[in-house]
Amino acid sequence: DFVSSTLFCGVDVEEDLLVEAVNNYAICAMYTCELALAVNTLESLIRENPAAHMCDVVVFNLSTLYELSCDNKLQVRKKRVLQQVAQRFFLDDIDLLSFRIS
C-alpha cells in the first residue's frame, strides 16, 4: 500500500477512513500550491485499489486538479482514462458529472 505507507508511516488506518484522509491530504497539497503532489496522491490512491478507493469525491477532486494543472487537451484525455477505469471495475455508482467532462 504505497499511499497508506507513505502518508501514514505504516500506521493502520481503517479502509473507509483512508480514502477521506488521502483526499483531504491532496486538497491540502492543492491549497499549498503543490498541484503535482495533489494529483499524484489521488492517482496513487486509485491505482492502489480502484474498486475500493474510486468514489465520487475522489473523481471530482482529481478531475478538478486536472483542470488546474493541465492544458485542455490533456485534461480531457486524463478524465476519459478515469472514466475507463471506472467502467473496467464496474463502478456504475460514480456520477458522470464527477468526471467534469463537458
Secondary structure, DSSP 8 states (H G I E B T S, - for coil): -HHHHHHHTT----HHHHHHHHHHHHHHHHHTT-HHHHHHHHHHHHHH-HHHH--HHHHHHHHHHHHHHS-HHHHHHHHHHHHHHHHHTT-TTS-GGGG---
